[in-house]
């Protein structure tokens, strides 16, 4: 995971996936694909969702996490841990955009 200085309004707040297998099970039971859930999250590409589901990455910004949890019908705290940075520069995990 790369940490960069990021001037977002949310500052040093991000979400960390608790259990990728739970996410996978919810997706299977509800018949949702990586591509479909990426669209729900507001991402243009499904590649980051693939990496999240496969365990290659664990973090994402709060807004997509909230959208994913709401769509799957679970509490955001069931799927994600809220992480807050202590860095005054507002360091947050970086996600490449497609």
Residue, then its C-alpha position, 0 to 999 in steps of 0.5 A: x500500500x502506497x501512502x501519499x499526501x492527499x488534500x481531500x476534504x475527508x482528510x486522513x479518513x479511509x476504510x479498510x475491508x474487514x473480510x474479503x471472503x465475507x464480501x465475496x459471499x455477499x456478492x455470490x448470494x446476491x448475484x453481484x459481479x465485480x463489475x456491477x459492484x464497482x459501478x455501485x461504488x462509483x468507479x469507472x473501472x472494475x479493476x480496483x474491485x477485482x483487487x479488493x475482492x482478491x485481497x491485493x488491496x484492503x483500503x478504499x475511500x469512505x464514499x465507495x465503502x458506504x455505497x457498497x455496504x448499502x447496496x449489499x444491505x449490510x452495515x458499513x461496520x460489518x464490512x469495513x473498519x474506519x481508519x483515521x490518520x494521525x498525520x497532519x498532512x492528511x495521509x490516506x491510501x492512494x488508489x489509482x484511477x482508471 
